[in-house]
Amino acid sequence: MIFTGREKRKLDLPTCHPKDVLQGAALYNLSRQTGGSLGIAILATPLDHRADVHAAYLTENVTSLSPAAWQRLETMRAGLEARGLDPAAALQGAYQLMHGLSEQQASVLAFRDSYFFVILVIGSLLPFVWIFKARAFDLKNLGGSGVPASAQVPPATSVDARAAEALAH
């Protein structure tokens, strides 16, 4: 189930005592920011490395001996000459375009590798969801909510419930 902003805010700090909500919100935001920064750092390094690896593999096949690469280069050169460039500049431009295309394809392949890595990590952590969900269910069946009594929020009266609902909207 995907939560939108309002539903997520209701689930963020259900176990905090009312006087500790501000500190809890600050800690929650700090952990979100830190987790996001670490996630980006963890994915950016292999992404850059894999782009270099794929670029090396792709440029192995782009040589003057490859008929497909030569034909593509000639097509690019002819297109640039048709746009008004002299033959030497058109050839240099065709080389630059060919290099740009190989770098672009290397980046696409590197992002594909990164997505496979993320899918692998999520797939390997998925069984833990059921383990922890079963454990939380067992705690509720034992008569406890798993939350210390000092952190439990007292039940709201009808006036408090209406005020909380008005603030939520």
C-alpha positions in Angstrom: 0.0 0.0 0.0 1.4 3.4 -1.0 0.9 6.2 1.5 0.4 9.8 0.5 1.7 12.7 2.6 -1.2 12.9 5.0 -1.4 9.2 5.8 2.3 9.0 6.1 2.4 11.8 8.7 -0.1 9.9 10.8 2.2 6.9 10.8 5.5 8.7 11.4 5.5 9.2 15.1 2.8 7.1 16.7 4.9 6.0 19.6 6.2 9.4 20.7 5.0 11.1 23.8 3.3 14.4 22.9 6.1 16.4 24.5 8.8 14.6 22.4 7.1 14.9 19.0 9.4 17.8 17.9 12.6 15.9 18.8 11.1 12.8 17.1 10.3 14.7 14.0 13.8 16.1 13.9 15.4 12.7 14.4 13.1 11.2 11.7 14.1 13.9 9.2 17.8 13.5 10.0 17.6 9.8 9.4 15.8 10.3 6.1 18.4 12.8 4.9 21.3 10.7 6.0 19.8 7.5 4.4 19.2 9.4 1.1 22.8 10.7 1.1 24.3 7.3 1.8 22.1 5.7 -0.8 23.2 8.1 -3.5 26.8 7.7 -2.5 26.5 3.9 -2.6 24.9 3.9 -6.0 27.0 6.7 -7.6 30.4 5.1 -7.3 29.5 1.8 -9.0 27.5 3.7 -11.6 30.5 5.7 -12.6 32.7 2.6 -12.7 30.2 0.6 -14.7 29.9 3.4 -17.2 33.6 3.3 -17.8 33.6 -0.5 -18.1 30.7 -0.4 -20.6 32.4 2.4 -22.6 35.5 0.3 -22.9 33.5 -2.7 -24.1 31.5 -0.6 -26.6 34.6 1.2 -28.1 36.3 -2.2 -28.7 33.9 -2.8 -31.5 34.1 0.7 -33.0 37.3 0.5 -35.2 38.3 1.3 -38.7 38.1 -2.4 -39.5 34.5 -2.7 -38.4 32.2 -2.4 -41.5 29.2 -1.3 -39.4 31.1 1.4 -37.6 32.6 2.6 -40.8 29.2 2.8 -42.5 27.8 4.7 -39.6 30.7 7.1 -39.5 30.3 7.8 -43.3 26.6 8.4 -42.9 27.3 10.9 -40.1 30.1 12.6 -42.1 27.8 12.9 -45.2 25.0 14.4 -43.1 27.4 17.0 -41.6 28.7 17.8 -45.1 25.1 18.2 -46.3 24.7 20.8 -43.5 27.5 22.9 -44.9 30.7 21.7 -43.1 33.9 21.1 -45.0 35.0 17.5 -45.3 37.7 17.7 -42.6 35.4 19.3 -40.1 32.6 16.9 -41.0 34.9 13.9 -40.4 36.0 15.3 -37.0 32.3 16.0 -36.1 31.4 12.5 -37.1 34.1 11.1 -34.8 32.7 13.3 -32.0 29.2 12.2 -32.6 30.3 8.5 -32.6 32.1 9.1 -29.3 29.0 10.8 -27.8 26.8 7.9 -28.9 29.1 5.3 -27.3 29.2 7.3 -24.1 25.4 7.6 -24.0 24.9 3.9 -24.5 27.5 3.2 -21.8 25.6 5.4 -19.4 22.3 3.6 -20.2 24.0 0.2 -19.6 25.5 1.5 -16.3 22.0 2.6 -15.1 20.6 -0.8 -16.1 23.3 -2.4 -13.9 22.4 -0.1 -11.0 18.7 -1.0 -11.3 19.6 -4.7 -11.2 21.7 -4.0 -8.1 18.8 -2.2 -6.4 16.4 -5.0 -7.3 18.8 -7.6 -5.9 19.1 -5.7 -2.6 15.4 -5.2 -2.3 14.7 -8.8 -3.2 17.2 -10.1 -0.7 15.7 -7.9 2.1 12.1 -8.8 1.3 12.0 -12.0 3.4 12.8 -9.9 6.5 9.6 -8.0 6.0 7.6 -11.1 6.7 9.9 -12.1 9.6 9.5 -8.7 11.4 5.8 -8.5 10.6 5.3 -11.9 12.2 7.3 -10.8 15.2 5.3 -7.6 15.6 2.1 -9.7 15.4 3.4 -12.0 18.2 4.1 -9.0 20.4 0.5 -7.8 20.0 -0.9 -11.2 20.8 1.1 -11.3 24.1 -1.0 -8.5 25.4 1.6 -5.8 24.8 1.8 -3.4 22.0 5.6 -3.4 22.0 5.6 0.2 23.1 6.5 1.2 26.7 3.7 2.6 28.7 5.4 5.9 29.1 5.5 6.4 25.4 1.8 5.5 24.8 -0.4 8.4 23.9 -3.6 8.6 26.1 -6.9 8.1 24.3 -8.3 11.2 22.7 -11.6 12.7 23.8 -14.2 13.6 21.2 -13.1 17.3 21.3 -9.5 16.3 20.9 -10.4 13.9 18.0 -12.3 16.7 16.2 -9.4 19.1 16.7 -6.8 16.6 15.5 -8.9 15.8 12.4 -9.3 19.5 11.6 -5.5 20.0 11.9 -4.9 16.9 9.7 -6.9 18.5 6.8 
